[in-house]
Amino acid sequence: MNRPLDLGSAEEFRRPRQLDVLIPTRNRPAELAVTLSGLAAQQGVPGFGVVVSDQSDGEPAYAHPAAATMARALRHRGHPVLLTRRLPRRGLAEHRAYLLGRSAARYVLCLDDDVWLEPGTLHRLVTAIGELGCGFVGNAVHGLSYADDQRPETHGHYEEWDGPVVPERIRPDTPEWQRASIHPAANLLHVTRKLNLPPGAWRAYKVSWIGGCVLYDRAALVDSGGFDFWRRMPERHQGEDVAAQLAVMARHGGAGVLPSGAYHLESPTTVTEREVEAWEVVLAESDTPQPA
């Protein structure tokens, strides 16, 4: 039998460091174990922290022996780990706001609980955001079951940054919004193969938003409002990551990084009630003219 799992201390965890990984999870013990295993194999970013916040209906996902073992493996390799519960549920944005509040790191990686990162991914992302100096960088997730599903009509939306990453105001009625079509299925994997980059090379490209694996400069995210808009949302919403990225991009800029080392586990979603798009609410508020 496994011995009791040390959940960690919020006070001890919230220390200045280069990077913390923030993982919200619900009812996904197997997927969480895979996600943590990917983090445990990362190199080149020593001492990054990992905080998991669970909203499962029953036993927390990190209590599963496989997930618990990976949490212990991370600690064994020198990474602080904080395991928490956040109940009752108040929606996705509140959950991310709670996770962000647990960190004092320079960078925070918002990582979904169904994403495996290949070795070297964290180092590449941290290198990219350091060199680009923007508000966020991200790896769009590959769905490998679509590896043979070629969609060349989407590849034209891939556009590299030629020069510094600058702030952009992206809205649904602009051509830039269509950049997101490069991310579904395995489109980005096919674009990467065509570029035939040498080992260790990476490229920054223009995005409207990225799902699943986004590394923020924490100060830039907080400066842009973070996820504090959760207070104005009904519990049953989605698109909170889009709302945050649009705000950061408008002030500090953002970029996708290719190649992506993020792979979607393609498990059924646990977000089954999606009555409101958070980004639509936030944009409507920000774009409404204020009285003189």
N, C-alpha and C positions, 0 to 999 in steps of 0.2 A: 504493500500500500504506500502511496505517496505520503510524505510528511506534509503538515500544514504549510500552505504557501504564504510567504511573507508578502503582504500587499504593498509595503513601502509607506513612507511618511511624506505627506504633501509638503511639510515644512522643509524636510531634508532634500526633497527632490527639486524644489524651486530655487535653483542656484544658477548664477551666470555660467553659461557654457556656449560653445559654438552652435550647437544644434539640438533641438528636441523634436521627436516624431510624435505626432498627436493622432491617435486612432480611436474613433468612435465605433462601437460595435453593439449589435443586438442579435441574439439568437443564432450566432454563427461560430460555434466552437471550432469546427474543422477549418473553416476559412481563416479564422484568427490565428490558428496554429501555423498555417502556411504563411500568412503575412509576417508573423514574428520570425519564422524560420528564414525568410528572405533578409530581414534586418540583421539577424544573428550572423549571417555570412558576409556582411558588408565590411570593407576595409578602407583605409585612407581617411576616415573621419573619426579619430579616436575619441572615446568617451561620450558619444552622443547619448542623449536620454530618450526614453520611450515612456509615454503615458497612455494607458488604455482606459477608456471610460465605457462601462457596460450598462446597457439598458434592456437586458434580456428579460423575458417574461418569467423565467424560472431561475435556475442556477446561473451565475455569471459565466460567460464563455471562457474566461481565463482560468476557471476552476477545472476545466477538462484536462486530463493528464497530458495530452499532447501540447496544448497551449501553455500549461503551467511549466512544462519542461523547457519550452522555448524561452519563457520569461526567465527561468533560472539560467539558461544558456547565455542569454544576453548579459545578465549580471556577472556570470563567470568570465565573460569576455570584457568586463570593465564598463558596462553601460548601466547607468541608473535606470530602474524601472519602477513606475508608480501604477498600481492597479486600483481603479476606483469604480464605484457605482454612482449613477446619476438618475435617481428616480424621485418623483414621478416624471415621466417624459413630458417635455414642453416643446418638442419639435427639434428639427435638425439644426437650425441656427443656434438655438440655446445650447444644444449639446456641444457644438463647436466653440461657442463663446466660453463655456465652462472649461473645455480643454485648453484653450488659449490662456485662460487665467491661471492655469497650473504651471506655466512656463515663464522663465526669465531669460531664455536663450536668445542669442543674436538672430538665429534663423529658426523657423518652425516649419516642419513638413506635415501638411495635412494629408494623411494617407488613409484611404478607405480600407475597410477590414476584409476586402476580397481582392487584394492586389499583391502579387509576388514581385519582388524586386531582384533582378539578377545582380550578381556581384559587380561592384564598381559603380552602381547607379548613384548612390549617395555622394560619392566623391565627385562624380561628373556634375551633378546638380549644384553642389556647394562651390565647385570651381567656377561654374558658369555664372552663378549669381554674384560671386565675388568679382569676376572680370567684367560683367555687364553693368553692375551697379544699379540694377532696376529693382522694382518692388517685389516681383515674383518671377520664378521660372518654374516650368513643369514638364512632366513626362506624361503625355497622353497614353492611355493603356491599350495594349494590343489584345484583340480577341483571336487567339490562335486557331479556333475552329473556322475562322474566315481566311486562313492563310492562302487558300487557293482561290479566293473570291476577289478577282481583280476588278477594281472600279476606277479606271483611268480618268473618267470624267471628273473625279474629285481632286486629282493631283494638281490641277491648275490653281487650286487655292493655297498651295504651298508657296510661301514667299519668305526668303531669308531676310534678316536684318542686315542691311549694308551700311555699317556705321553704328553709332550709339543707339541703344534702345531709348526711345523717347515716350513721354506720356501720350495716350490716345484716348479719345472719347468715342467709345463704340456703342452703337445703338442698333436695334433690330432692323431699322429701315435704312441702314447703310450697307454698302457692299462688303465692308470689313466683317460684318456679322457672319457672312457665308464661309469665313475661314474655318468655322467649326466642322464643316463637312469633311475635312481631312482626317478627323479623329475617329469616327466610328469604325467598327469591324477591324480589319487589318490594313487600312489604307496607308497609315503612316509607315508601317513595316515595308510596304511595297515602294513607297517613296525613298525610304532609307536604302533599300537594296539598289535602286537605280543610281543613287549618288556614289556608291562604292567608296565610302570614306576610308582612309587609312586607319590602322589601329590607333586608338586613343584620341582621334579627332572628333569634334562635335560641331554642330551648327545651331545658331539661334534663329528662330523663325517667328513670324508674326501670327498672333492668335486673337481670337475673340474671347475664348475662355477654354479651360482645360479641366477635365474631370478625373478624380481619383488619386492624383499624385502631384501636389503643388507645394513648392518650397517658397515660403515668404520671408522677406526681411521683416522680422516681427515689428520693428518700430514703424515701418511703412504701413503694415497692416493695421496697427493700432491707430496711426495717424489718419488712416482712411475710414475709421469707424469700426474696424474689426467685424464682428458678427453681432454687434449690439442692437441691430435692427430687429433681433428676435422678439423684443418686447412688443413690436407692432405687428407680429405675425400670428395667425391662428396656428394651432399645433400641427395641423395636417398640411404641411407645405413641402416644397422641394425647391431646388435652384438657389439655395443659400450660398453655395460655393461660387456660382455665377455672379451673384450680387456683390460678394466681397471682391472678386477679381476685377469686375468692371470699375469699382470704386478705386482700387489700388492702381489699376492701369491708367485711370484718368489723372492721377496725381504723380505716380512714380514710374509708370511703364511696366510692361510684363512681356515675357517671351516663352515660347516653347523651346525645348531642347531636344535635338535629334543627334544620335539615336536615342530612342526611349528604351529604358530597361524595365519598364513596368508592364506586367502581364495580368490581364483581368481573369479571374477564376471562373467567370461566366456562371456563377450561381444565381438562383432566383433572388430577386430583390426582396428585402425585408421592409421596404418603404412602399406599402400597398395603398395607402390613402394619401392622394396628392391633390388637394383641392385648390391650392394656390401656388403660383410661381413667385418665389420670394423676390427674384430680380425684377419682376414686373411691378411689384409694389414699391420697391426701393427706387426704381427709375421714375415711376410716376410721381413720387414725392420730390425727388431731386430736380425733375424737369418742370415742375409746376412753378410758374412765375410767382414771386413773393410780392405782397402789397408794398407800394412805395412808402 
